[in-house]
Amino acid sequence: MDYPVESFSEEERQVLAPHFTNLDAPVFGLVNLPETVKGALFARYSRYQGTLRRLYLDEFAADVEDRAAVEVDGEEGQRAADLYKRIFLGYGDDSVAQLGGAHLACEWVSNVMTKVLQRGRLAAYLEQSTRYIPYDSAMPGGAYRYWRDPSLGPEYAEAMDSLFDTYARSMPAVEAWAAEKYPRSEDQPESAYRRSIKAKALDLLRGLLPAASLSHMGIFATGQAYEQIIMRLMASPLPEAREFGDMILAEIKKTMPSFVARVERPERGGEWISYLEQRGHAADRWAGRLGLDRATARATDAPSVRLLDVRGGEDELLASLLFEASASSEQEIRSAVSVLPPDERSTLLAEMVGERSNRRYKPGRGFEAVSYRFEIVSDYGAFRDLQRHRLLTVQWQPLTPHLGAGLPEELREAGVADDYAAALDRSAAEYERLVSIGRLEVAPYALCLGYRLRYVLDMNAREAMHLIELRSGREGHPAYRAVAHELHRQIESVHPAVANAMNHVDGETEPRLERILSEIRTHAKAAATGLSA
């Protein structure tokens, strides 16, 4: 197609050029504009007959050019602000809040807090990894990296310091054991090998780190997502969450204040936050009334994966895979596939899945017609990695010591098992002390990541394929690899064809130097580009 080319005068082109990446094509980006202006532009766009660049010239350029629309010191352009009040606040058009976004860094947040921040689906998150970064060094100021509050008493700080002391003391011993257990071969670059040995030690010892361990997070989200994040934090019983809710609101108001204007309005954000608080109180009340609260928990002997529910079957799967190519109703498609002989059904499924030479190649949305609900008990460290998959439904119970903690067998070989076990006991004792003084909401901060919790993962077959293939990968942590293997096995027990389509599952279970291949690939790429690995 020959796309229309809009003509602009030379003066207009000079006005447009700083803010639009292309003036002569039907696809272009918006740059160097405040988020509120971009959001308002798109909001007006839906009811404007002309093009976006013409709309900018007609209704926004004057404000931007004289800097009245540029947000400085918390002030934003009056025209953009008025448009937001009229469309977004006045009519509640939440879709408008999806049209602008912001990058935000949240530093020195606890591992408990990172899960609260990441609970929302409508955002992108990046978190510092305990699998790559050692926690044996101090923060600026000299203290170990954990969340602290004077109201928790000196006992809390002493217990946390002891956990980090054990972690730091054990690291050289575990690295030395790993180097002896997995000697370097001639084809392994020295630098890649050293990094993989360090990674092995970090993986084995991360269970010592308390949930209070501090991390840094990067977030990119739309205005709508930030509004949800802020209100969720403000409704939380965690003091840290409420504090970060206030700080995030203050920072977003500096870059796109109109997007979060409802949060501080008593009849909007105020009522919404109250609703979230009331909902949480009701759940706690009924759990207690039915005898299902935390105090009734009992220890289990080992991690577990249990398939609770299966929705959909092979007929639904095959019909959904064919739906978009068909002109018939789904019921008619199901009837057609139901009479196919087994060999043709297998051929149909195989051809619809296709040749998956890379795990990133996913079958069509028809795989979403089948779904599974699993109840899992694993250590908190593994949960942290599985919780990040935002296309599934994840619900989790509070972290307590009641489900026990594991002790990696390799730590016995490394000679640090007794110290590790003593640290787990010290962690649980501090948890119980915090509960005894009425600080139940922050007691989980004291628990090591090696302690287990119970959670539910509810996902369709397409998301299950992504999660299982990714988390069973060779470089993965053994704790979540074990969960991925069991998820795959239990899906295979009810839907062999679905499990067979997951042809990039790494089923190896023997202990190994997990990250050596990844580090070698990184080294090779760096060498090819002339960079140091």
C-alpha positions as CSV (number, residue, x, y, z in Angstrom):
1,M,0.0,0.0,0.0
2,D,1.1,3.5,-0.7
3,Y,0.6,5.2,2.6
4,P,-0.5,8.9,2.6
5,V,2.4,11.3,3.3
6,E,1.3,14.2,5.4
7,S,2.8,17.5,4.4
8,F,4.2,19.9,7.0
9,S,5.7,23.3,6.5
10,E,9.3,23.9,7.4
11,E,8.3,25.7,10.5
12,E,6.0,22.8,11.5
13,R,8.8,20.3,10.9
14,Q,11.0,22.2,13.2
15,V,8.4,22.1,15.9
16,L,7.7,18.3,15.4
17,A,11.3,17.1,14.9
18,P,12.3,17.1,18.6
19,H,9.3,15.0,19.7
20,F,8.6,12.6,16.8
21,T,11.2,10.1,15.5
22,N,9.8,10.2,11.9
23,L,7.8,12.9,10.1
24,D,7.2,11.0,6.9
25,A,6.2,7.5,7.8
26,P,3.0,6.0,9.4
27,V,5.0,4.5,12.2
28,F,6.9,6.8,14.6
29,G,7.9,7.2,18.2
30,L,7.2,10.0,20.7
31,V,10.3,11.3,22.5
32,N,11.2,14.2,24.7
33,L,7.7,14.8,26.0
34,P,6.4,14.6,29.6
35,E,4.4,11.4,30.3
36,T,1.3,13.5,31.1
37,V,1.5,15.1,27.7
38,K,1.9,11.8,25.9
39,G,-1.0,10.3,27.8
40,A,-3.2,13.3,27.1
41,L,-2.2,13.2,23.4
42,F,-3.4,9.7,23.0
43,A,-6.5,10.3,25.1
44,R,-7.5,13.1,22.7
45,Y,-6.3,11.0,19.7
46,S,-9.3,8.7,20.0
47,R,-11.7,11.5,19.2
48,Y,-9.7,13.5,16.8
49,Q,-10.1,13.0,13.1
50,G,-6.6,13.9,12.0
51,T,-3.2,12.4,12.7
52,L,-1.3,12.4,15.9
53,R,1.4,14.8,14.6
54,R,-1.3,17.2,13.4
55,L,-3.1,16.9,16.7
56,Y,0.2,17.9,18.5
57,L,0.5,21.0,16.3
58,D,-3.1,22.0,16.7
59,E,-3.6,21.5,20.4
60,F,-0.4,20.9,22.3
61,A,2.6,22.4,20.6
62,A,2.0,25.9,21.9
63,D,2.0,24.7,25.5
64,V,5.1,22.5,25.0
65,E,7.1,25.1,23.1
66,D,6.6,27.8,25.7
67,R,7.4,25.2,28.4
68,A,4.0,25.6,30.0
69,A,3.4,21.9,29.4
70,V,6.8,20.7,30.6
71,E,6.6,19.4,34.1
72,V,9.1,21.3,36.2
73,D,9.2,21.2,40.0
74,G,5.9,19.3,40.0
75,E,4.1,21.7,37.7
76,E,2.5,20.4,34.5
77,G,1.0,22.0,31.4
78,Q,-2.4,23.4,32.1
79,R,-3.9,22.0,28.9
80,A,-2.7,18.5,29.5
81,A,-3.7,18.7,33.1
82,D,-7.2,20.0,32.3
83,L,-7.6,17.2,29.7
84,Y,-6.7,14.6,32.2
85,K,-9.2,16.0,34.7
86,R,-11.9,16.0,32.2
87,I,-11.3,12.6,30.6
88,F,-9.6,10.5,33.3
89,L,-10.8,12.0,36.6
90,G,-14.2,13.1,35.4
91,Y,-15.2,10.0,33.4
92,G,-13.0,7.4,35.0
93,D,-11.4,6.3,31.8
94,D,-8.8,3.9,33.2
95,S,-7.5,3.1,29.7
96,V,-6.0,6.6,29.5
97,A,-3.7,5.8,32.4
98,Q,-2.2,3.0,30.3
99,L,-0.8,5.5,27.8
100,G,2.1,6.9,29.8
101,G,4.8,5.2,31.8
102,A,7.8,5.8,34.0
103,H,11.0,4.0,35.1
104,L,11.5,3.9,38.9
105,A,14.2,2.5,41.1
106,C,13.4,1.2,44.5
107,E,16.6,0.6,46.5
108,W,17.3,-1.1,49.9
109,V,14.0,-3.0,49.9
110,S,13.7,-6.2,51.8
111,N,13.0,-9.5,50.0
112,V,9.6,-9.5,51.7
113,M,8.9,-6.1,50.2
114,T,10.0,-7.2,46.7
115,K,7.2,-9.7,46.6
116,V,4.7,-7.0,47.6
117,L,6.0,-4.7,44.8
118,Q,5.9,-7.5,42.2
119,R,2.4,-8.8,43.0
120,G,0.9,-6.6,40.2
121,R,0.8,-8.0,36.7
122,L,0.8,-4.7,34.8
123,A,4.4,-3.8,35.1
124,A,8.0,-4.9,34.3
125,Y,10.3,-5.6,37.2
126,L,14.0,-6.3,37.6
127,E,15.4,-7.4,40.9
128,Q,18.9,-7.9,42.2
129,S,19.6,-11.6,42.3
130,T,20.9,-13.5,45.4
131,R,22.2,-16.0,42.8
132,Y,24.7,-13.5,41.3
133,I,25.4,-11.0,44.1
134,P,27.2,-12.1,47.4
135,Y,25.8,-10.6,50.6
136,D,29.0,-10.9,52.6
137,S,29.9,-7.2,52.3
138,A,28.5,-4.3,54.2
139,M,26.2,-1.5,53.1
140,P,27.4,2.1,53.0
141,G,27.8,2.9,56.7
142,G,29.2,-0.5,57.6
143,A,26.2,-2.7,58.4
144,Y,25.0,-5.9,56.8
145,R,22.3,-5.6,54.2
146,Y,19.0,-6.2,56.0
147,W,15.9,-4.3,56.9
148,R,16.0,-3.0,60.4
149,D,13.8,-1.1,62.8
150,P,14.8,0.0,66.4
151,S,11.3,-1.0,67.6
152,L,12.3,-4.7,67.0
153,G,14.9,-4.5,69.7
154,P,18.6,-5.4,69.9
155,E,17.8,-9.1,69.7
156,Y,16.7,-8.7,66.1
157,A,19.9,-7.1,65.0
158,E,22.0,-9.6,66.8
159,A,20.1,-12.5,65.2
160,M,20.4,-11.0,61.7
161,D,24.1,-10.2,62.2
162,S,24.7,-13.8,63.2
163,L,23.0,-15.1,60.0
164,F,25.2,-12.9,57.8
165,D,28.3,-13.8,59.8
166,T,27.6,-17.5,59.1
167,Y,26.9,-16.7,55.4
168,A,30.2,-14.8,55.0
169,R,32.2,-17.3,57.0
170,S,30.8,-20.2,55.0
171,M,31.4,-18.7,51.5
172,P,35.1,-19.5,51.2
173,A,34.7,-23.0,52.5
174,V,31.9,-23.8,50.0
175,E,33.9,-22.3,47.1
176,A,36.9,-24.4,48.0
177,W,34.7,-27.5,48.2
178,A,33.1,-26.7,44.8
179,A,36.5,-26.2,43.2
180,E,37.6,-29.6,44.4
181,K,34.3,-31.3,43.5
182,Y,34.2,-29.8,40.0
183,P,37.8,-29.3,38.8
184,R,38.3,-27.1,35.7
185,S,38.7,-28.9,32.4
186,E,41.1,-27.7,29.8
187,D,38.3,-26.4,27.6
188,Q,36.8,-24.2,30.3
189,P,38.1,-20.6,30.4
190,E,39.6,-19.7,33.8
191,S,37.3,-16.6,34.3
192,A,34.1,-18.5,33.3
193,Y,35.1,-21.3,35.7
194,R,35.8,-19.0,38.6
195,R,32.4,-17.3,38.1
196,S,30.6,-20.7,38.0
197,I,32.3,-21.8,41.2
198,K,31.2,-18.6,42.9
199,A,27.7,-19.1,41.6
200,K,27.6,-22.6,43.0
201,A,28.5,-21.3,46.4
202,L,25.9,-18.5,46.2
203,D,23.2,-21.0,45.2
204,L,24.0,-23.3,48.1
205,L,24.2,-20.6,50.7
206,R,21.3,-18.3,49.7
207,G,19.1,-20.3,52.1
208,L,20.9,-18.7,54.9
209,L,19.9,-15.2,53.9
210,P,17.0,-13.8,55.9
211,A,13.9,-12.5,54.1
212,A,15.0,-9.1,55.5
213,S,17.9,-9.1,53.1
214,L,17.9,-5.9,51.1
215,S,17.7,-5.8,47.3
216,H,17.4,-3.1,44.6
217,M,14.6,-3.1,42.1
218,G,13.9,-1.5,38.8
219,I,10.3,-0.9,37.7
220,F,8.7,0.2,34.5
221,A,5.0,0.7,34.6
222,T,2.1,2.7,33.3
223,G,0.3,5.2,35.3
224,Q,-2.5,2.8,35.9
225,A,-0.1,0.2,37.3
226,Y,1.6,2.7,39.6
227,E,-1.8,3.7,40.9
228,Q,-2.5,0.1,41.8
229,I,1.0,-0.4,43.3
230,I,0.8,2.6,45.5
231,M,-2.7,1.8,46.9
232,R,-1.7,-1.8,47.5
233,L,1.4,-0.6,49.5
234,M,-0.6,1.9,51.4
235,A,-3.1,-0.8,52.5
236,S,-0.4,-3.2,53.6
237,P,0.1,-4.0,57.3
238,L,3.9,-3.8,56.6
239,P,5.4,-0.6,57.8
240,E,8.1,-0.9,55.0
241,A,5.3,-1.2,52.4
242,R,3.5,1.9,53.6
243,E,6.7,3.9,53.7
244,F,7.6,2.9,50.1
245,G,4.0,3.6,49.0
246,D,4.5,7.2,50.2
247,M,7.9,7.5,48.5
248,I,6.7,6.1,45.2
249,L,3.7,8.4,45.1
250,A,6.0,11.4,45.7
251,E,8.3,10.4,42.9
252,I,5.6,9.6,40.4
253,K,4.0,13.0,41.1
254,K,7.3,14.6,39.9
255,T,7.1,12.9,36.5
256,M,3.4,12.3,35.7
257,P,1.2,13.7,38.6
258,S,-2.1,13.4,36.8
259,F,-1.7,9.6,36.5
260,V,-1.8,9.2,40.3
261,A,-4.1,12.2,41.2
262,R,-6.9,9.9,42.3
263,V,-4.7,8.2,45.0
264,E,-4.8,11.2,47.4
265,R,-8.5,12.0,46.8
266,P,-10.5,10.7,49.9
267,E,-13.5,9.6,47.8
268,R,-11.3,7.7,45.3
269,G,-8.0,6.5,46.5
270,G,-8.9,6.8,50.2
271,E,-12.0,4.6,49.8
272,W,-10.1,2.2,47.6
273,I,-7.3,1.8,50.2
274,S,-9.9,1.3,52.9
275,Y,-11.6,-1.4,50.8
276,L,-8.3,-3.3,50.4
277,E,-7.7,-3.1,54.2
278,Q,-11.2,-4.3,55.0
279,R,-10.8,-7.2,52.6
280,G,-7.6,-8.3,54.3
281,H,-9.1,-8.0,57.8
282,A,-12.1,-10.1,56.6
283,A,-9.8,-12.9,55.3
284,D,-7.8,-13.0,58.5
285,R,-11.0,-13.0,60.6
286,W,-12.6,-15.9,58.7
287,A,-9.4,-17.9,58.6
288,G,-9.3,-17.7,62.4
289,R,-13.0,-18.4,62.8
290,L,-12.6,-21.6,60.7
291,G,-9.4,-22.7,62.5
292,L,-7.3,-22.1,59.4
293,D,-5.1,-19.4,60.6
294,R,-1.3,-19.5,61.0
295,A,-1.3,-21.0,64.5
296,T,-2.7,-24.3,63.2
297,A,0.1,-24.9,60.7
298,R,2.0,-28.2,61.0
299,A,5.4,-29.1,59.8
300,T,5.8,-31.2,56.7
301,D,8.7,-33.6,56.0
302,A,9.7,-32.4,52.6
303,P,8.8,-30.0,49.7
304,S,5.8,-31.0,47.7
305,V,3.9,-30.4,44.4
306,R,0.3,-31.4,44.3
307,L,-2.0,-31.1,41.3
308,L,-5.3,-29.8,42.7
309,D,-7.4,-29.3,39.6
310,V,-7.4,-29.7,35.8
311,R,-9.6,-27.7,33.5
312,G,-10.1,-28.7,29.9
313,G,-8.9,-31.8,27.9
314,E,-7.6,-32.8,24.6
315,D,-10.8,-32.0,22.7
316,E,-10.8,-28.5,24.0
317,L,-7.1,-28.1,23.3
318,L,-7.4,-29.3,19.7
319,A,-10.5,-27.3,19.0
320,S,-8.9,-24.1,20.4
321,L,-5.8,-24.6,18.2
322,L,-8.1,-24.8,15.1
323,F,-10.5,-22.1,16.1
324,E,-8.7,-19.1,14.4
325,A,-8.3,-21.0,11.1
326,S,-11.9,-22.1,11.1
327,A,-15.2,-20.6,10.0
328,S,-17.2,-22.9,12.4
329,S,-18.4,-22.5,16.0
330,E,-16.2,-24.0,18.7
331,Q,-18.8,-26.6,19.4
332,E,-18.7,-27.8,15.8
333,I,-14.9,-27.9,15.9
334,R,-15.0,-30.0,19.0
335,S,-17.4,-32.4,17.4
336,A,-15.1,-32.7,14.3
337,V,-12.0,-33.5,16.3
338,S,-13.7,-35.8,18.7
339,V,-14.2,-38.4,15.9
340,L,-10.6,-38.4,14.7
341,P,-8.7,-41.6,15.3
342,P,-5.8,-41.5,17.8
343,D,-3.1,-41.4,15.2
344,E,-4.7,-38.4,13.4
345,R,-5.2,-36.6,16.7
346,S,-1.5,-37.0,17.5
347,T,-0.6,-35.8,14.0
348,L,-2.9,-32.8,14.3
349,L,-1.4,-31.8,17.7
350,A,2.2,-32.3,16.5
351,E,1.7,-30.1,13.4
352,M,-0.1,-27.4,15.3
353,V,2.7,-27.3,17.9
354,G,5.3,-27.3,15.0
355,E,9.0,-27.7,15.1
356,R,10.2,-26.0,18.3
357,S,13.9,-25.7,17.8
358,N,14.0,-23.0,20.5
359,R,12.1,-22.9,23.8
360,R,11.1,-19.4,23.0
361,Y,8.9,-20.7,20.2
362,K,5.5,-21.2,21.7
363,P,2.4,-22.9,20.3
364,G,-0.7,-20.8,19.7
365,R,-3.2,-19.5,22.2
366,G,-5.2,-22.7,21.8
367,F,-3.0,-24.1,24.6
368,E,-4.7,-21.6,26.9
369,A,-7.8,-23.8,26.8
370,V,-6.3,-26.2,29.2
371,S,-5.2,-25.1,32.7
372,Y,-3.8,-26.6,35.9
373,R,-3.9,-25.6,39.6
374,F,-1.0,-26.7,41.7
375,E,-0.3,-26.4,45.5
376,I,3.4,-26.2,46.2
377,V,5.5,-26.3,49.3
378,S,9.1,-25.2,48.6
379,D,11.7,-23.0,50.2
380,Y,11.2,-19.3,50.0
381,G,14.1,-18.9,47.7
382,A,12.5,-21.1,45.0
383,F,9.2,-19.3,45.5
384,R,10.8,-15.9,44.8
385,D,11.8,-17.1,41.4
386,L,8.5,-18.8,40.5
387,Q,6.4,-15.9,41.8
388,R,7.9,-13.6,39.1
389,H,5.9,-15.3,36.3
390,R,3.1,-12.8,36.0
391,L,0.9,-14.5,33.4
392,L,-0.1,-17.1,36.0
393,T,-2.2,-16.7,39.2
394,V,0.0,-17.0,42.2
395,Q,-1.3,-16.9,45.8
396,W,0.9,-17.5,48.8
397,Q,0.6,-17.9,52.6
398,P,2.7,-16.1,55.1
399,L,6.3,-17.2,55.6
400,T,6.6,-19.1,58.9
401,P,9.0,-21.7,60.3
402,H,6.1,-24.3,60.6
403,L,6.8,-26.0,57.3
404,G,10.4,-26.6,58.1
405,A,13.6,-25.9,56.1
406,G,15.9,-28.0,54.0
407,L,19.6,-28.4,54.3
408,P,21.4,-29.0,51.0
409,E,23.3,-32.3,51.1
410,E,26.2,-30.7,49.3
411,L,26.8,-28.4,52.4
412,R,27.5,-31.5,54.4
413,E,30.2,-32.4,52.0
414,A,31.5,-28.9,52.2
415,G,31.7,-29.1,56.0
416,V,29.4,-26.2,56.8
417,A,26.1,-28.1,57.5
418,D,26.3,-27.6,61.3
419,D,26.7,-23.9,61.0
420,Y,23.9,-23.7,58.4
421,A,21.5,-25.7,60.7
422,A,22.4,-23.5,63.7
423,A,21.6,-20.4,61.7
424,L,18.2,-21.8,60.7
425,D,17.4,-22.4,64.4
426,R,18.6,-18.9,65.3
427,S,16.4,-17.5,62.6
428,A,13.3,-19.5,63.8
429,A,13.9,-18.4,67.4
430,E,13.9,-14.8,66.4
431,Y,10.7,-15.2,64.4
432,E,9.0,-16.7,67.5
433,R,10.3,-13.8,69.7
434,L,8.9,-11.2,67.3
435,V,5.5,-13.0,67.4
436,S,5.6,-13.1,71.2
437,I,6.0,-9.3,71.4
438,G,3.1,-8.7,69.0
439,R,5.0,-8.1,65.8
440,L,3.5,-10.9,63.7
441,E,3.4,-8.7,60.5
442,V,7.2,-8.3,60.5
443,A,8.2,-11.7,62.0
444,P,8.8,-13.2,58.5
445,Y,11.7,-10.8,58.0
446,A,13.7,-12.9,60.5
447,L,13.4,-16.2,58.6
448,C,16.0,-17.6,56.3
449,L,15.1,-18.1,52.6
450,G,15.6,-21.8,53.2
451,Y,12.4,-22.0,55.2
452,R,9.4,-23.3,53.3
453,L,6.0,-21.8,52.5
454,R,2.9,-23.0,50.8
455,Y,1.6,-21.4,47.6
456,V,-0.7,-22.0,44.6
457,L,0.3,-21.7,41.0
458,D,-2.7,-21.6,38.6
459,M,-1.7,-21.6,34.9
460,N,-2.8,-22.5,31.5
461,A,-0.8,-25.1,29.4
462,R,0.9,-22.3,27.4
463,E,2.2,-20.6,30.5
464,A,3.1,-24.0,32.0
465,M,5.3,-24.7,29.0
466,H,7.1,-21.4,29.4
467,L,7.6,-21.8,33.2
468,I,8.6,-25.5,33.1
469,E,11.1,-25.2,30.2
470,L,12.7,-22.1,31.6
471,R,12.9,-23.2,35.3
472,S,14.1,-26.7,34.5
473,G,17.0,-25.2,32.5
474,R,20.6,-26.4,33.3
475,E,21.6,-23.0,34.8
476,G,18.6,-22.9,37.2
477,H,18.7,-23.2,41.0
478,P,18.2,-26.8,42.1
479,A,15.3,-25.9,44.4
480,Y,13.1,-24.5,41.6
481,R,14.4,-27.0,39.1
482,A,12.9,-29.7,41.3
483,V,9.6,-28.0,41.3
484,A,9.6,-27.6,37.5
485,H,10.4,-31.3,37.1
486,E,7.5,-32.3,39.3
487,L,5.1,-29.9,37.6
488,H,6.0,-31.6,34.3
489,R,5.6,-35.1,35.6
490,Q,2.2,-34.4,37.0
491,I,1.0,-32.7,33.8
492,E,2.3,-35.8,31.9
493,S,0.2,-38.0,34.2
494,V,-3.1,-36.3,33.0
495,H,-2.2,-34.9,29.6
496,P,0.8,-36.8,28.0
497,A,0.4,-34.9,24.7
498,V,0.8,-31.5,26.5
499,A,3.8,-32.7,28.4
500,N,5.4,-34.1,25.2
501,A,5.0,-30.8,23.5
502,M,7.4,-29.4,26.2
503,N,10.4,-30.7,24.4
504,H,12.9,-28.3,26.0
505,V,12.6,-29.6,29.5
506,D,16.0,-30.5,31.0
507,G,15.3,-33.5,33.2
508,E,18.8,-34.0,34.6
509,T,18.8,-34.2,38.4
510,E,22.4,-35.0,39.3
511,P,24.3,-32.4,41.2
512,R,26.5,-30.3,38.9
513,L,28.2,-27.0,38.3
514,E,24.9,-25.4,37.1
515,R,26.2,-22.2,35.5
516,I,29.4,-23.3,33.8
517,L,27.8,-23.5,30.3
518,S,26.2,-20.1,30.7
519,E,29.5,-18.6,31.9
520,I,31.4,-20.2,28.9
521,R,28.8,-18.8,26.5
522,T,29.2,-15.4,28.1
523,H,33.0,-15.6,27.9
524,A,32.8,-16.6,24.2
525,K,30.5,-13.7,23.3
526,A,32.7,-11.3,25.2
527,A,35.8,-12.6,23.4
528,A,34.1,-12.3,20.0
529,T,33.4,-8.6,20.6
530,G,36.7,-7.8,22.2
531,L,35.2,-7.2,25.6
532,S,36.3,-8.6,28.9
533,A,34.0,-11.2,30.4
